[in-house]
Amino acid sequence: MKLHEYQAKDILGKSGITVPNGQLVTEVDQATKAAQIINGPPWVVKAQVHAGGRGKGGGIRLVQYPYEVVTATEALLGNRLVTRQTGPDGIPVNQVLIEEGVEIDREYYLGMIVDRSTACPTMIFSTAGGMDIEEAAASSSEVILKEPIDPAAGWMIHNARNLLYNVDPPLPIGAVRTLMAVMGSVYKIFMTLDCSLVEINPLALTKDRKVYALDAKINIDDNALYRQKELLLLEDAREKDPLELMADKYHINYIRLEGNIGVMVNGAGLAMATMDMIKMAGAEPANFLDVGGGASEDMITKGVEIILKDERVKAIMINIFGGILRCDVLARGVVAAARKTGIQVPLIVRMEGTNVEEGRAILKESGLKFFVAKDLAKAAALVARQVSEKGLKN
């Protein structure tokens, strides 16, 4: 679960990390009052959306006059912001954060993730903070410093020293102690709130050696939300795809993608392999949909319904390995969904495992028009061919 910048900054501020004074507005009329009570000029007007690259996409605006605060807010609220992470359609801006400007002397990057290669929480620090941190990491990996943290020992002072004493050029005198404190707070937030990401970029140092978190991201591990119920209340459902919200309601793992082939599988690994094979066959998956190993007939039905609600879908590929989820249960769910929705696109089914013959018999006797493939490569090639032929006919 992603938090908005203003929500993340509220958490940072309560943990002792300095953030700029700001106010959230949801209507243009509120911007005038915000400009009056927030120190400026300058002011920073920032779209609150779950997407990176806002600065380059025009979602962050630095203004010098109170009327510009209003016009910048008006330009963002209610419109769609397009960044490198949103796709060409962009996402709607429902709220804007207006903040005081901070005179920046230096910019740093500070983040924390779980590094899979070390299986440890890992602090990341760089002197190349700002909008181009990704480019800096790709071209000059030596500017990105990582420090794995022993979960049993927790955050120790030597962890901070390993990061802060190895930067080039050296940090200004007086900044090290403050940055150590910020790192300790970030680690505490990360562990206490079950985060998958805590990121401050940029972490700004002013000429008077004060440190500000000018932008912040916090992602919470969905698997831990049962014990983070207060954070669950912060979720902004408007930022999620409607089909993903529908899938959440039925405990189905669904992510919308950019292609036109609907995909249903049971198991995340099988889903990734299936999508890879579809792409190798020259087509593009429209979604990641994993009904899980213990899916019921009703979940299968709902899964097919969700796929068909995506108007881009031109064919559906179902790839199931029958284990806990038996093939006959899958088949009955597919038949029920087909009769309920009236599937008008080609349906390709590949299934193996428990009760596979019973499942194939149910599909055969259903009267549905579908294609059967006995291996994954043939199924992917078949669905790609169906989409291609359908496109030529249209």
N, C-alpha and C positions, 0 to 999 in steps of 0.2 A: 504494500500500500504506500502510495506516494503522498507526502505532505506538500502543501504550497509553501512558497518562500516565507510568507508572513507567519505561517504556523511554525515552521522550522526556527525562525528567528525568535519567536516567543519562547520556545524551548531553550535555545541557546542563551537568551537573556536571563532566564530564570536559573540557568546553571553558572552564571557569573561571566559570561562572554559578552563583551560590549557590542551592541548593534546600534545602527543609526535610529534616531527618533523618527517614527513614521506613523501613518494612519491608513487603514484600509477603506476604500470607497467603492460603492456599488452603483452610485448614480452620479451623473455629471455635476449636479447641484452641490454635492458634498465636497467637491474639489476646491471651491472657493474658500470654504471654512478651513479646510486642511492647510491651504497655503498660508492662512493667517496664523495658525497655531504652531506650524512646523518651521523651525529655523531655516532661513534662506535669504538670499539666493546663495548657491544654486539649489534647485530641487530636482529630485529624480522621480520620474513617473514610470512604474514598472507593471507590465501586464502579469497577472497571476494565473499562469497556466502550467500544466505538467509537461513541459517541453524545454529542452536546452536550446542554446543558440538564439535566445530572445533578443540579445543586443544587436546581432547582425540582421535579425528579421524585423527590426523596428519596434520591438516590444519593450525596449528600455530607452527612455528619453531624458536627456539632461536639459533643463530649462532655466532661464535667468529671471523671468518676470512672472508675477502671479497670474496674469491672464494666460500665459503659456502653460501653466499647470492645468488650467481648465481646458484649453484647446487640445493639449496632449491627452488628457483623460477622455475627452470627447472622441478623439481619433481612435482610441483603443477600445473603450467600452462598447459592447454590442457588435463589434466587428470580429473578423476571423484573422488570427495571426498565423502566418506561414513561416516556419523555420525548417532547418535541415532535418529535424526530428518529427515534424508533424505530417509530412507529405504535402502534396500540392493543394489539397483541400483546406489545410490549416485547421485550427480549432478556435471556437468562440472564446472571447475574453469577457468574462462575467464580473470580474473585479480587478481593481487596480490598487497597487500600493504606492503611496506618495511618501517620500522620505527626504530628510535633510541631506544635502550634499556633504561629502567629506573630502578634505584636501589630502590627496594621497601622495606619499613620498615613495613607498615601495609596495608592490603587490606580491603576495605569496599564494600558494595553493596548499590546502590542508584537507585531507580526507581520510576516511577509515572504511575498510571493507573486510570481508572474509576472503583471504587469498587461498584459492583451492589448491595451489601448488604446494603450499606449506601447511594447509589445513589449520590456519591460525588467523585470529583477528590481526589486521595489518594496518599500521599508520603510514600514510603517504604524505610526503612534504616536498614542495618544490619552490624555488625562487622565481619560477616562470609562471606566476599566477595570472589570471585574467581570461579574456575571451578565447585566446589562442592556445590554451593549455594542451588541447588534443594535438595540435600541430607540433608544439614543442616536444611533447612526449614521443611523437612519431619520428621527428628529425634528430632530436638530441636526447636520447633516453637517459643519458647520464645526469640530466637535470632533475630527474624524478627519483627521489630517495624513498626506500621502503624499509619499514621496521616491523618484523613479525613480533607479536606479543604472546608470551606464554600464558594461556588462559588460567593456569593454576596459580601463577605468580601475580598476574595482573600487570597494570601499568607501573613501571618503575622509572626512577629518575634517569637511569642510564639509557633507557629507551629514547628519551627526549634528547639526551646528549648525542647519541649516535646519529640522530637526524640533524640537529641544529649545529653541531660542531664540524659537520662534513660538507657544508655548502660553500660554494665559490661563486661570488666573493663572500667573505665572512659577513655575518649579520652585524648590524650596528650595535654599539655598546648600549646596554639598557633594554634592548629588545628581547634578548634571550630569555630572561626570567619571565616576562609576560607571555611569550610564546609557549614556554614550558607549561604555564598554568592553563593556557587555552587547550593544549594537547591533552592534559589530564582531564579536563572537562569533557572534551570530545570523546575520549575513551569511556568515561563514565556514562555519558548519554548513549553511546553505541551499545554497551553491554546491558544497561538497565532497561532500555526501551526495546530490546530485541531488534536492533536495526540491521539491515543489510547494506546500508550506505549512510554515512554522514559526510557531508562535503561542504567546505567553506571556500568559495572561489569568486572573487578574491578575498583573501584575508589581508586587509590593508594596514600598513604602518604609516602613521602620520609623522610630520616633522618633529612634533613634540613627543614622539615615541609612544603614542597610544595605538592600540590595536583594535580594529573594527572588523566584524564579520559583515561584509557588504552584500554578499549573496550566500544563500544556504539551501542545501537540499538534504532532506531526511527521508529515507525509505524504510518502511517497517516490514519485517518478514511476515508474510501472510499466515504462516504456520504458527506464529506466536500471538496472533491477535486475540486468541481466547483468554490470554492473561494481560492484554493491553486494551481493555475495554474502553478506557477513557480516550485512547488514541483512535479507536475505531469510530468514535463519534466525530472525528475530524475529517473523515473521508468525504470528498466532494464527488458525489455520484454524477454530476454534470460533466466531469472530465473523463468518464468511462464510456466506451462504446455501448449503445443500448443492447446489442446482442451479448456483450460480455456481462452486462448486468443481469440479463435473462439467464445466462448460463450459471452465474453465481447463485441465483435463486434455487437452481436444481443441483447444485454441487457438481457442476460439469466444468472441466478445465477448458476454456475457450479463449483463443486470441485471434483477432481478425488480422488477416494479411492482405496482400495486394493482388493476388491472382484471381482465377475464376474456377478453380476445381475445389469443391468442398471435400473435406477429409474427415473421416471418423475412424478412430483407433481406440484400443484399450491398452494404455501404457505410454509414458512419455518417450521412452527410448524407441518404441515402435513408431511413434508419431514422427520423430525426427528422421528415422530411416525412410519412412513412407514419403515424407516431403522431399527428402533428398532424391529419391528415385523418380518422383514426379518431375523435379527440376532437370534431372539427367535425361528424362524422356522429352524435354523441350517444352514443358508446360509449367504453370505456376500455381501453387496451392492458394486457396482463398482463405484458409484458416488453419489453425491448430486446434483440434478438438479431441480431447482425451476423456472418454467416459469412465476410465478407471477399471481396475480388475473386478470389482464387485458390483458392476452396473446392473440395474434392474431393467425389465422390459420397458417400464415407464421412462427411465433415463435415456434409453436408446431412442424411444419415440421423440422425446423432447430434443435430443441432440440433432436428429434429422430435421425437426421443425426449425431449430435455430439456424442450421445450415441453409435451409431453403428461404429463410427470411432475408438472406443476403442476395439482392437482385443480380449481383455480378456472377453468381454461380451458374455455370453452364453444364456441369456434370458433377457427380458425387462418387467418390471412391471410399469404400468401407473396407478396412483391413483389420481383421480381428484374429487373434490367436486365442482359442478357447482354453481357458484354464478355470479360474474362479468364475469368469463370465463364460457360460456355456454357449456354444454356437446356436443351439435351438432357441435360447433366450434372445440372442441377438436377432435371429431371423424373425421371431414373432414381433419384436420391437420395430424392425424395419417394415414389416407388413402393415402393422398398425399405423405407423407414421405415413406410409404411402397412401393408405386409404383415407386418412384424415386430411392430408395436405394435397393429395392428387399430384404426385411427382410428375413433372413434365420434362425433366432433364434425364439424360442417360445415367444409369445406376450400375456401377461396377463393384462387385463383391468378391473379396478374397478372404476366405476363412479356413482355418485349420485348427485341429485340437479336439477338445472334449465335445462329443455329440455333433461332430461336423456333418455326418451323413443325415442326421435328423434335421439339422439346420438347412442343408441344401434341399431336402425334401419339402420343408415348409415354404421355402422361397419358390420352388418349382410349382407347387400346388396352389400358390397364391394368385396366379394369373398375372403377376407383375411382369413387366418387361425389364429384364436386367441381364447383365453380362457377368459371367463367372470366370475368374482367373485362378490358376492353381499356384502361381508364385508371384512374388512382389514385382519383379521386373516386368512380367507380362501384364500385370494389372496396371502398372504405371504407363506402359506403352499404349495399352488399350484406352485408358481414360484420356490420354493426350490425343490419340487419334480421333476419339469421339468429339472432343472439343474442336479440333481442327476441322473436321468434316461439318460440324454444326455451323462453324464460322463461315465456311465456304457456301453453305446453303443459304445462310442469312445474307 
